[in-house]
Amino acid sequence: RAFNQVGDGIPIYETVKTLIQAPPEPLTPMLPPVGLKAMVLSSSSVVLYWTDSTLSRNQLVTDNRYYTVRYSPYSTSSSQ
């Protein structure tokens, strides 16, 4: 309800709905990593290093990009 020196205004009730804004589409297509290196820390932990070829050498990341790393078990034992 609004009010001022003239007096109180009438209340106005409205039902509103806000929507989650979709993230903007990336400006540059994501390319596969270059120079991928892995450092094994333990049987359940590894550190990955790579170069993002979509960034210039001095460019800062400002688009909240993320990477998906997929993995699967690997066994060197033979079942023969």
Wavefront OBJ file of the C-alpha trace (Angstrom):
o trace
v 0.000 0.000 0.000
v 1.397 3.376 -0.977
v 0.940 6.531 1.031
v 1.888 10.202 0.807
v 0.776 13.598 2.155
v -2.598 13.222 0.393
v -3.362 9.973 2.177
v -3.222 6.209 1.895
v -3.588 4.531 -1.457
v -5.705 1.484 -2.061
v -3.918 -1.864 -1.796
v -3.317 -3.707 -5.033
v -2.664 -7.441 -4.949
v -1.112 -9.189 -7.918
v 0.048 -12.722 -8.482
v 3.385 -12.813 -10.245
v 5.704 -15.583 -11.333
v 9.397 -15.198 -12.033
v 11.260 -17.553 -14.318
v 14.814 -18.775 -14.040
v 16.812 -17.105 -16.782
v 18.570 -19.559 -19.078
v 22.335 -19.133 -19.354
v 23.498 -17.457 -22.561
v 24.849 -19.609 -25.352
v 28.653 -19.746 -25.533
v 30.128 -17.271 -27.981
v 32.938 -19.598 -29.022
v 32.439 -23.315 -29.558
v 34.343 -25.429 -27.064
v 37.214 -27.374 -28.625
v 38.941 -30.489 -27.275
v 41.770 -29.801 -24.812
v 45.350 -29.563 -26.038
v 48.363 -31.024 -24.237
v 46.391 -33.143 -21.781
v 48.576 -34.445 -18.938
v 47.535 -36.592 -15.979
v 49.250 -36.903 -12.615
v 48.057 -39.886 -10.575
v 47.817 -39.081 -6.869
v 46.270 -42.334 -5.654
v 44.092 -45.223 -6.803
v 41.069 -42.910 -6.620
v 42.529 -39.481 -7.420
v 44.142 -37.873 -10.445
v 45.027 -34.277 -11.403
v 44.500 -33.220 -15.024
v 46.291 -30.355 -16.778
v 45.508 -29.045 -20.240
v 45.520 -25.965 -22.424
v 42.236 -24.420 -23.487
v 42.833 -23.562 -27.144
v 39.807 -21.240 -27.271
v 41.583 -18.704 -25.016
v 44.417 -16.474 -26.109
v 47.551 -16.519 -23.951
v 46.622 -13.445 -21.848
v 42.827 -13.773 -21.914
v 40.964 -14.220 -18.631
v 38.066 -16.665 -18.321
v 34.920 -14.591 -17.764
v 32.136 -16.847 -19.037
v 31.813 -19.343 -16.137
v 32.822 -22.247 -18.364
v 33.083 -25.729 -16.975
v 34.465 -29.030 -18.151
v 33.073 -32.544 -17.860
v 35.605 -35.266 -17.144
v 34.424 -38.807 -17.785
v 36.280 -41.844 -16.566
v 35.952 -45.607 -16.341
v 37.864 -48.364 -14.532
v 40.876 -49.856 -16.252
v 42.310 -53.239 -15.424
v 45.612 -54.689 -16.601
v 44.862 -58.197 -15.325
v 43.841 -60.891 -17.787
v 40.844 -63.125 -17.109
v 42.163 -65.992 -19.298
l 1 2 3 4 5 6 7 8 9 10 11 12 13 14 15 16 17 18 19 20 21 22 23 24 25 26 27 28 29 30 31 32 33 34 35 36 37 38 39 40 41 42 43 44 45 46 47 48 49 50 51 52 53 54 55 56 57 58 59 60 61 62 63 64 65 66 67 68 69 70 71 72 73 74 75 76 77 78 79 80
